[in-house]
C-alpha cells in the first residue's frame, strides 16, 4: 500500500534502514569471507577505475586552464616547432602548469608509443 504522505514514507524507510544495518553488515562480512577471490578482483578493478577517473579529470582541467596559457606563451611545439595540432603532454599528472608541455600531435604520439627517442628524458 503506497503512502499518501512522502515524509512518512521517508521516515519509515530510514527507520527500516537503521534497524537492519547490523544484519546487512554481518551478511556482507560473511559473503566477503566466502568469496575472497571475487572481492579481490573487484577491488583491483575499482582501484584502476578510480585512478583512471583521476587522470581524466586532470586532463580536462589542463585543457581548460593550462592549454590557453601555454599556447599564448609558446605558440608552437616545444620539440619540433610546428604550429598546427598542438596538444598538452603531462610529465606527471598533477594540476601544476610546470608539469605540462605544449607539443604537436605527432610528437605526442611518439612519446606515448615509446618510439626510439624521447626528448623529455634528455
Order of alpha helices (4+ residues) and beta strands (2+ residues): alpha-alpha-alpha-beta-beta-alpha
